[in-house]
């Protein structure tokens, strides 16, 4: 990988402290030097076409509703995030209750994902080696678990005032965290050669207002749900903007909450401003949307986090306390 352009890296006074636990060389994030300074990344470059053979998603067919329940936790859960693992297990996060658990594909509880001390699970992501990375909103830390839900150690910690909304990791182990407090994306990983930040408060390209859901595609491009600006921004590996996808509302103000990508470049976006799920092709064109339609027919009310795996879409439905599963239909 080539070094970033000098004009794309601007020094910034704030520092991010990376804390590596007992993970050793298994986590690429840990390769960062703790003495590296924080840098401002980004910029705007000429739009480039997306590589790979595009195949548009043309529909969603409801398959089943997976009811989930956390043992020893009162009341119906409110799933805020979901991950589908290679063995078809589901990691379900209930941010309201600060719990995360591993479930079978039919909703049977397997185990909690827990860390020592005070811990409040908020978001989860899959990283290198199929490890599950779980964000702790109390300690501003991220812990790593193996695919069986066993704690592998602390990946890193952030030691400044922030309000983290989502995280994701790319294939190189670079971690991205959306920070709605400072309207930035925090970058932790060897891909940049330094710890850095993307964005800041603003409406121009490369800036954000309440950044939320994050995703990374096969080319390590970062997709950011820029909720306050009603759009999705796509950034290359150096933080330069390569595409901006405005989201139009029909009598409502869109607020993209979460995003998941398939191998064909289609983006599945939950919109909590318009209470719908949007499907956008690799060129940024919305192909269709799904409105909340009640139990047994799809999600109910505002959809939360989501994931794509093996031709299926998994949507966290906080109202029904369930994970709604859809088959994705593609053009031939």
PyMOL commands that set and color helices and strands:
alter all, ss='L'
color gray80, all
select helices_A, chain A and resi 6-8+24-26+28-31+128-130+190-192+227-229
alter helices_A, ss='H'
color red, helices_A
select strands_A, chain A and resi 10-11+39-41+43-44+57-67+81-84+90-94+99-103+109-112+121-126+132-136+141-145+151-157+164-169+175-179+184-188+196-199+211-216+222-226+231-235+240-246+256-261+267-271+276-280+286-291+303-309+312-317+322-330
alter strands_A, ss='S'
color yellow, strands_A
deselect
rebuild
show_as cartoon
